[in-house]
């Protein structure tokens, strides 16, 4: 008896073979395979599209964050600029309030403040300090004959000359008009002060050339040394002012006063 082989044996469509053995229709299994295949493809497509949508969303978020960061940097830059400008304005306002606009020297307010602080530092340690108070003989005549522009030039030249003789740690100020003051802390020895006063008087007396004019002023200076306490800034200035007027009356250039305290 001839051996019976199942249909579709050797067929490449193995699903048809198993379908025949199972008594199922081949096209039903084929449809299940195709359905599963397309189902897988559909899931893969949805996953890919979902991933692309997610990546696009992340990209939009990154772009938004990048734009926000850019805007924040711009805002911070503007804020720093405004802060710097504000600080510069404050420094300029402080300089105007504490310095003479013509000579750029510290003004009376700065001198009194610095002198008060110097006294507060020197008093507990009994460190002597000196105040030089000076005005210019002949300055009013220059203003009257040649005008305020010539007088302003004289004040600027005198300011530069005073700066050149004062130590870095000391202070030279324009108190107003033709009056100047210097604070020396600590005070040099008496002989050194005498030498300094003589040099300043000689230097101030040198001619000043302005717009073809040869202008000349002389200094009258009062010097007060404080080495006894207590003492106030106003007391020292008043004492130096009296010594200056003695020098002016005596035409001696400078006079000393030693503050002995109260």
Helices and strands as residue ranges (DSSP letters): H 14-22, H 26-98, H 108-125, E 129-137, H 139-146, H 148-165, E 171-176, E 179-185, H 190-205, E 208-210, E 213-215, E 218-226, H 233-250, E 254-259
